[in-house]
């Protein structure tokens, strides 16, 4: 008889207690304390990651809110710049200085102080043409290239960001 054809009853007693080679040996029981520590470490790692994600979210939100507050008033400032332009045009036609004209100049100065306190700065329009701050409307012949010849409308920045480009006439060197 071969081992395969033998029945369980035919197995000698000494071999009866031994597991057959094909049977899987039982795994030793895992330590419950080690399993609990591994779970605790996993949950602690998840909590740390969640806390780091929340801190990053909070910082990003604060940064976005600060950026929003910095430029929130830009639309009203743009609207007030038209008033400043109107005052400048009106004051440009003044022939004689009187109390009324002095009062208008004072109103314009106060308005500009308020706007400057909120981050508005005038873009200097003299000297070299800079496409980052100036918008060239036309060119005129001149002694040098890319110099501002005339300013049609003043430009302004709000907290370092251009909210209105200076509209200028630019020189081109004659050949």
PAROMAR-273520 format. One record per residue: residue in three letters; x, y, z of N, C-alpha, C, O, CB in turn. Coordinates in steps of 0.2 Angstrom, whole numbers, plus 5000, padded with zeros to 4 digits. Glycine has a CB too. Layout:
AlaXYZXYZXYZXYZXYZ ...
***
This chain:
Unk500449945000500050005000500450065000501050075003499550005006 Unk500250114996500550174996500250225001499750215004500550214989 Unk500650275003500350325008499750355006499250375010500850385009 Unk499650364999499050394997498450354997497850374999499150414989 Unk498550284997497950244997497850225004497250195005498150184993 Unk498250235009498050225016497550265018497450325016498750235020 Unk497150235022496550275025496850295032497350275035495950225026 Unk496450345035496650365042496650315047497050315051496150425044 Unk496250265046496250215051496850165051497050135056495650165050 Unk497150165045497750125044498450165046498950125046497850105037 Unk498350225048498950265050499150235057498750225062498850335050 Unk499850225058500050205064499950255070499950315068500850185064 Unk499950235076499750285081500350335082500150395083499750245088 Unk500950325081501450375082501450435076501650485078502150345081 Unk501150415071501050465065500350495066500250555063501150435059 Unk499950475070499250495070499250565073498850605071498850455074 Unk499650585078499650645081499950705077499950765079499950645088 Unk500350685072500750735068500350755063499950725060501450705066 Unk500350825061500050855056500350825049500950815049499950925056 Unk499850815044500150795038500550855035500450905036499550775033 Unk500950835030501350885027500950935023501250995022501850845022 Unk500450915020500050965016499651015021499451065019499550925012 Unk499550995027499151035032499651095033500251095034498951005038 Unk499251155034499651215036499751215043499351205047499251285033 Unk500351235045500551235052500151305055500151355052501251245054 Unk499951295061499551355064500051405066500651395068499251325071 Unk499851475064500251525065500251545073499751535076500051595061 Unk500751565076500751585083500351645084500351685079501451595085 Unk499951645089499551705090499951765091500451765094499151685097 Unk499651815088499951885088499851915095499351905098499651935083 Unk500351955097500351985104499752035104499852085100500952015106 Unk499252035108498752085107498952155109498752205107498152065112 Unk499452155114499752225115500152255109500052315108500252215121 Unk500452215106500852245100500352265095500452315091501252185097 Unk499752225094499252255089498952315091498852365087498752195088 Unk498852325098498552385100499052445099498852495098498352375108 Unk499652435101500152485100500252505093500252565091500852465103 Unk500152455088500252475081499652515079499652565075500252405077 Unk499052495081498452535080498452605082498252655079497752495082 Unk498652605089498752675092499252715088499052775087498952665099 Unk499752685086500252725082499952745075500052805073500952685081 Unk499552705072499252725066498752775067498752825063498852665063 Unk498352775072497852825073498252895075497952945073497352805079 Unk498752885079499152945081499452985075499453045074499652935086 Unk499652945070499952965064499453005060499553055057500352915060 Unk498852975059498253005056498053065059497953115055497652955056 Unk498053065065497853135069498353185068498153245067497853115077 Unk499053165068499553215066499453245059499553305058500253185067 Unk499353205054499253225047498653265047498653315043499153165043 Unk498153245050497553295050497653355053497353405050496953255053 Unk497953355058498153425062498553465057498453525057498453415069 Unk499053435054499553475049499153505043499253555041500053425047 Unk498653455041498253485035497853545037497753585034497753425033 Unk497553535043497153595046497553655047497253705045496753575052 Unk498153645050498553705051498753735044498753805043499253685054 Unk498853695039499053725032498453765029498453815026499253665027 Unk497853735030497153765028497053825032496953875028496553715029 Unk497153835038497053895042497553945040497354005039497153875049 Unk498153925039498653975036498554005029498554065028499353945036 Unk498353955025498153975018497554025018497454075014497953915014 Unk497054005022496454045023496654115026496354165023495954015027 Unk497054125031497254185033497654225028497454285027497754175039 Unk498054195024498454225019497954255013497954315011498954185016 Unk497454215011496954235006496554295009496354335005496554175005 Unk496354285015495954345018496354405019496054465017495654325025 Unk496954405020497354465021497454495014497454555013498054445023 Unk497554455009497554475002496954504999496954554996497754414997 Unk496354475001495754504999495654575003495354614999495154455002 Unk495754575009495654645013496154695009495954755009495854635020 Unk496754675007497254725004496954754998497054814997497854685003 Unk496554714994496354744988495554744987495254754982496554694982 Unk495254744993494454744993494254814991493654814988494254725000 Unk494554864992494354924991494554954984494455014982494554974996 Unk494854914980495054934973494554954969494655004965495454874970 Unk493954934969493454954964493155024966493055064962492854904964 Unk493055034973492855104975493455154973493255214972492655104982 Unk494055134974494655184973494655194966494755254964495255144975 Unk494555144961494555164954493955214952494055254948494355094950 Unk493355204956492855254954493055324957492855374954492155224958 Unk493355324963493555394965494155424961494155484961493755384972 Unk494455384957495055414953494655454948495055504945495455354950 Unk494155434945493755474940493555544943493655594940493155444938 Unk493455544950493255614953493955654953493955714952492955594960 Unk494455624955495155654956495355684949495555734948495655604958 Unk495155644943495355664937494955724935495155774932495255614931 Unk494255724937493855784935494055844939494055894936493155764937 Unk494255834945494555894949495155924946495255984946494655874957 Unk495555874944496255894940496055934934496355984933496655834939 Unk495555914930495455944924495156014925495256064922494955904920 Unk494656014930494356084932494856134935494856194933493856074938 Unk495356104939495856154941496356174936496756224937496256114947 Unk496456134931496856154925496656204921497056244918496956094920 Unk495956224921495656284918495656344922495356394920494956264915 Unk495856344928495856404932496256454930496856444929496056384940 Unk495956514929496356574927496656614933497156644932495956614922 Unk496256624938496456664944496356624950495856584951496156724944 Unk496756634955496656594961496156634966496356694967497356584965 Unk495656604969495256634973495056584979495356534979494556664970 Unk494656604983494456564989494156494987494256444989493956594994 Unk493656504982493356444979493856394976493856334978492856464974 Unk494356414972494856374969495256344975495456284974495256414964 Unk495456384980495856354985495456304989495756254991496056414990 Unk494856314990494456254993494456194989494456144992493756284994 Unk494356204983494356144978495056104979495056044979494156164971 Unk495556144979496256114979496256074986496556024986496756164979 Unk495956104991495956074998495556004998495855955001495756125003 Unk495056004995494655944994494955894990494955834992493955964991 Unk495355914985495755864981496255834985496455774985495955894975 Unk496655874989497155854993496955804999497255755000497555914996 Unk496355825002496055785007495855715004496055665007495455815010 Unk495555714998495355654995495955604993495955544994494955664988 Unk496555644991497155604989497455574996497755524996497655644986 Unk497455615001497755585008497355525010497655475012497655645013 Unk496655525009496255465011496455405007496555355009495555485011 Unk496455415000496655364995497355334997497455274996496555394988 Unk497855384998498555364999498555325006498955275006498955424999 Unk498155345011498155305017497855235016498055185020497755335022 Unk497555225011497255155009497755115004497455065001496555165006 Unk498355145003498755104999498855134991499255104987498655034998 Unk498555184990498555214983499255254982499455294986497955254981 Unk499555244976500155274975500155294967499955254963500855234976 Unk500355354966500355384959500955354955501455354958500355454958 Unk500855334949501455304945501855364942501455404939501155254940 Unk502455374943502855424940502855414933502955364930503555434943 Unk502655474929502655464922503155504918503155504912501955494920 Unk503655524922504255564919504755514917504855464921504455624923 Unk505155524912505755484911505655434906505255444901506055454917 Unk505855374907505855314903505155284902504755284907506355264904 Unk504955264897504355224896504455154899504955124897504155224888 Unk503955134903503955064906503255034904502755054907504155064913 Unk503254984900502654954898502254914904501754904904502754904893 Unk502654904910502354874916501954934919501454914923502854854921 Unk502054994918501655044921501355094917500855134919502155084926 Unk501555094910501255144906500955114900501155054898501855194903 Unk500455144897500155124891500255184886500055234886499355114892 Unk500555164880500755204875500155214870499955164867501355184871 Unk499955274870499355294866499555314859499255294854498955344869 Unk500155344858500455364852501155384853501455384858500055424849 Unk501455394847502155414847502255474844501855504840502655354844 Unk502855504846503055574843503755574842504155534845502855634847 Unk504055604837504755614836505155644841504855694844504955644829 Unk505655624843506055654848506855634848507055604843505855624855 Unk507155664853507955654853508155584855508655554853508255704858 Unk507755544859507855484862507255434861506755454860508055484869 Unk507455374861506855324860506555304867506955314872507155254857 Unk505955294867505655264873505655314879505755294885505855204875 Unk505555374878505455424883504755454883504455454878505955484882 Unk504455464889503755494890503755564888504155604891503455484897 Unk503355584883503355654880502755684884502855744885503255654873 Unk502255654885501655684887501255634891501155574889501255724882 Unk500855654896500455614900499755634899499555694900500655614908 Unk499355584896498655604895498155584901497755624903498355564889 Unk498355534905498055514911498555484916498855434914497455464909 Unk498455504922498955474927498755404929498155384928498855524934 Unk499255364931499155294932499255294940499555334943499655254929 Unk498955234943499055224950499155154951498955104948498455254954 Unk499455134957499555074960499155074967499155124970500255054961 Unk498955014968498655004975498954944978498954884976497854984974 Unk499354964983499754914987500254874983500354814983499354864991 Unk500554914978501054884973500754854967501154834963501354834977 Unk500054844966499754814960499454874956499154914959499254764962 Unk499654874950499354924945498554914945498354864943499654924938 Unk498254974946497554974945497355014939496755004937497154994952 Unk497755064937497655094931498355114928498755154932497155164933 Unk498455104922499055124919499055194917498555224915499155074913 Unk499655224917499755294914499655294907499955254903500455324917 Unk499255334904499155344897499655394895499555454897498355354895 Unk500055374890500655424889500755424881500555384877501255404892 Unk501155484879501355484872502155474873502455494877501255554869 Unk502355424868503055404869503455434863503255444857503155324869 Unk504155444864504555474859504855414855505055364858505055524862 Unk505055434849505455384844505955434841505855484839504955354839 Unk506555404841507155444839507055444831506955394828507755404841 Unk507255504829507155514821507855494818508355504821507055584819 Unk507855464812508455434809508755484805509355474803508255384805 
***
